[in-house]
Amino acid sequence: MSIELLRFLNGNCKGNFSKYLEELDREPNIAWYPSAGSDFLALMYLSQKYSEKGFLSYNLELFPEIFLFTDYYPWSDLEFLDSPVLFEDHRVLIKLKSVEELPRLELPVDPEIAYLPKGGVATGRVLFLEVTVESEILGKLVFPVVYACVMNEPFCSKVLLAQNSKIAQIIHIRYGGGVGGGGLASGVWILNVLKRLKCEVFITSAHYPLQYGDKAAYRLYPNLTGEPPLMEQISRLPGLCWSNQGTVLWNAVK
């Protein structure tokens, strides 16, 4: 389940992430953001404080307590770690509070899915981050984030599904599917695993045409095949509020 997945990612480390796990008295709610890049706005938009302020027209009982970001990060380095400021505009400041290196994940970088199959110097690294979100409206919030620099498809197939993980919220808004995104898939396969990951809310820009990389993912990782569940739209974030991604939809997974 959730806590077993986090223990698996922590391995034998005895740092801040281990202390965080020791303090858990129940299964935490995890939000997974595949192809996250350096987009930490998800922490704000999925927070309970953001919902309580009435910015979204839904009322969830459960909100993410820890975020899981994946991106194989084929670029030269993890440039978002170069500065403590992860994001800043006129309304919100997102800062890096601490970083801990966790055990590496040696997962495939498949040339049929990845535009840059050699990856980068960061590929394979796993980090535990403590991130603060500050704004006049929301105050100061602190979120734990596990950032795994791995491909989404083998991570889901060989880690999430293999660990029988429960992922309460899944975010699909920056998947790529082109040269600029570093991948050749749209991530449409995620729809097939929502029920098996026990996902309750799927947050998406609803752009997932079947692409060459998705077909390769089905062939390389057969457990990513299946049938999408029924979903009901419960809220939306209009315009270009979230990283210029257009309208983002919140869907309850049935």
C-alpha positions in Angstrom: 0.0 0.0 0.0 1.1 3.6 0.3 3.4 3.4 3.3 5.1 0.2 1.9 5.8 2.1 -1.4 7.4 4.9 0.5 9.5 2.5 2.6 10.7 0.9 -0.6 11.8 4.2 -2.0 13.6 5.1 1.3 15.5 1.9 1.4 17.9 1.8 4.3 18.4 5.6 4.6 18.2 7.1 8.0 17.6 10.8 7.2 14.6 13.1 7.1 12.5 10.8 5.0 13.0 7.9 7.4 12.0 10.2 10.3 8.9 11.3 8.3 7.9 7.6 7.8 8.5 6.8 11.5 6.0 9.5 12.5 3.2 8.2 10.2 0.4 6.5 12.2 -1.7 5.5 9.1 -1.5 5.1 5.3 -0.7 8.6 3.9 -2.6 10.0 0.9 -0.1 10.2 -2.1 -0.5 12.3 -5.2 1.5 11.2 -8.2 2.6 13.7 -10.9 4.3 11.9 -13.8 6.4 14.1 -16.1 6.4 16.8 -13.4 9.5 18.6 -14.6 10.0 21.6 -12.3 6.3 22.3 -11.9 5.7 22.6 -8.2 2.4 24.5 -8.6 0.7 21.2 -8.0 1.4 21.5 -4.3 -0.7 24.6 -4.1 -3.6 23.6 -6.4 -4.1 20.3 -4.6 -3.8 21.7 -1.1 -6.7 21.7 1.3 -6.2 25.4 1.9 -6.6 26.2 -1.8 -9.9 24.2 -1.8 -11.2 25.9 1.4 -10.7 29.3 -0.2 -13.3 28.4 -2.8 -11.0 28.5 -5.8 -12.3 25.1 -6.9 -15.9 23.8 -6.8 -15.2 20.5 -5.1 -15.1 19.3 -1.6 -12.7 16.4 -1.1 -12.5 14.5 2.1 -8.9 13.6 1.5 -6.0 15.8 0.2 -2.4 14.8 -0.6 -0.2 14.5 2.4 2.9 13.6 0.3 3.6 14.2 -3.4 5.4 11.7 -5.7 7.0 13.3 -8.8 8.5 11.3 -11.6 10.4 12.6 -14.7 13.4 10.9 -16.2 15.0 14.3 -16.5 17.2 13.9 -19.7 18.6 17.4 -19.4 22.1 18.3 -18.2 21.2 18.6 -14.5 18.5 19.2 -12.0 18.5 22.9 -12.5 15.6 23.6 -10.2 17.9 22.6 -7.3 20.3 25.4 -8.2 18.3 27.9 -6.3 16.1 27.7 -3.2 13.4 29.5 -5.1 11.4 26.9 -7.2 8.7 29.3 -8.4 7.8 33.0 -7.8 5.2 35.4 -9.1 3.1 38.2 -7.7 0.9 35.8 -5.7 2.9 32.8 -4.6 6.5 31.9 -3.6 7.6 28.2 -3.7 10.9 27.4 -2.0 13.1 24.4 -1.4 13.6 23.8 2.3 15.7 20.7 2.3 17.0 17.9 0.0 17.9 14.3 0.9 19.4 11.8 -1.6 17.6 8.4 -1.5 18.7 5.1 -3.1 18.8 5.2 -6.9 16.2 3.5 -9.0 17.7 1.6 -11.9 14.8 1.5 -14.4 14.9 1.3 -18.2 15.0 4.4 -20.4 13.2 2.9 -23.4 14.2 4.5 -26.8 10.7 3.8 -28.2 9.2 6.0 -25.5 11.9 8.5 -24.6 13.0 11.1 -27.1 16.5 11.2 -25.4 17.0 7.5 -24.5 20.4 8.1 -22.9 18.8 10.1 -20.2 20.9 12.6 -18.3 23.2 12.9 -15.3 20.1 13.0 -13.0 18.4 10.0 -14.5 18.0 7.3 -11.8 18.4 9.7 -8.8 15.7 9.8 -6.2 15.3 12.8 -3.8 13.3 13.6 -0.8 12.4 17.3 -0.8 10.7 19.5 1.7 9.0 22.4 -0.1 7.3 25.5 1.2 4.5 27.3 -0.5 3.9 30.9 0.7 1.2 33.4 -0.3 -0.9 36.1 1.3 -4.1 34.1 0.7 -2.9 30.6 1.8 -0.3 31.5 4.3 2.7 29.2 4.6 2.4 25.5 3.7 5.0 22.8 3.9 4.9 19.7 1.7 7.0 16.5 1.5 7.9 15.5 -2.1 9.7 12.4 -3.3 11.2 13.2 -6.7 12.3 10.1 -8.8 14.2 10.9 -12.0 12.8 7.9 -13.9 10.5 7.1 -16.8 6.9 7.0 -15.8 6.0 3.8 -17.7 8.6 1.4 -16.0 8.1 3.2 -12.7 4.3 2.5 -12.8 4.8 -1.1 -14.1 7.7 -2.2 -12.0 7.3 -0.1 -8.8 3.7 1.2 -8.3 1.8 -1.8 -9.6 4.4 -4.3 -8.2 4.1 -2.7 -4.8 0.3 -2.8 -4.9 0.4 1.0 -4.3 -2.5 3.2 -3.5 -2.3 6.6 -5.2 -5.1 8.9 -4.2 -4.6 11.6 -6.8 -2.9 11.4 -10.2 -2.0 14.5 -12.2 -1.7 14.4 -16.0 -1.2 17.8 -17.5 2.4 18.1 -18.7 3.1 14.7 -20.1 4.8 15.8 -23.3 4.5 13.5 -26.3 6.9 15.5 -28.4 10.5 16.7 -28.6 10.1 19.5 -26.2 8.8 17.2 -23.5 11.5 14.6 -23.8 9.0 11.8 -24.6 7.1 10.1 -27.4 4.0 9.2 -25.5 0.9 11.1 -24.4 0.4 9.0 -21.2 -3.0 7.7 -22.3 -2.1 4.4 -20.7 -2.5 6.1 -17.3 -6.3 5.8 -17.7 -6.0 2.0 -17.7 -4.3 1.9 -14.3 -6.4 4.4 -12.3 -8.5 1.7 -10.7 -5.6 -0.6 -10.0 -3.8 2.2 -8.3 -7.0 2.9 -6.3 -7.0 6.5 -7.6 -9.9 8.6 -6.3 -9.3 11.9 -8.3 -7.7 12.2 -11.8 -6.5 15.8 -12.6 -5.9 16.3 -16.3 -5.8 18.7 -19.2 -7.6 15.9 -21.1 -5.0 15.7 -23.9 -3.9 12.1 -24.5 -4.0 10.9 -28.1 -2.6 7.4 -28.6 1.0 8.0 -29.8 3.9 5.8 -30.9 5.4 5.8 -27.4 2.1 4.7 -25.8 1.9 1.7 -28.2 5.5 0.8 -27.2 4.6 1.1 -23.6 1.8 -1.4 -24.0 4.1 -3.8 -25.7 7.0 -3.4 -23.2 4.8 -3.3 -20.1 1.7 -5.4 -20.6 0.3 -4.6 -17.2 -0.2 -1.0 -18.4 -3.0 -2.2 -20.7 -6.6 -2.4 -19.6 -9.9 -0.4 -19.6 -10.3 3.2 -18.5 -12.8 3.7 -15.7 -15.9 5.8 -15.7 -15.2 9.4 -14.4 -17.2 12.3 -13.3 -16.0 15.9 -13.6 -16.1 17.5 -10.2 -14.2 20.8 -10.8 -12.1 22.7 -13.2 -9.3 25.3 -13.2 -10.0 27.5 -16.2 -7.8 29.4 -18.6 -4.0 29.3 -18.3 -3.7 29.3 -14.5 -1.6 26.2 -14.2 1.7 26.4 -16.1 0.0 27.6 -19.3 -1.7 24.2 -19.7 -5.2 25.5 -20.5 -8.3 24.2 -18.7 -7.4 21.5 -16.1 -10.2 19.2 -15.0 -10.7 17.4 -11.7 -12.4 14.0 -12.2 -13.7 11.6 -9.6 -12.8 8.0 -10.6 -15.8 5.7 -10.3 
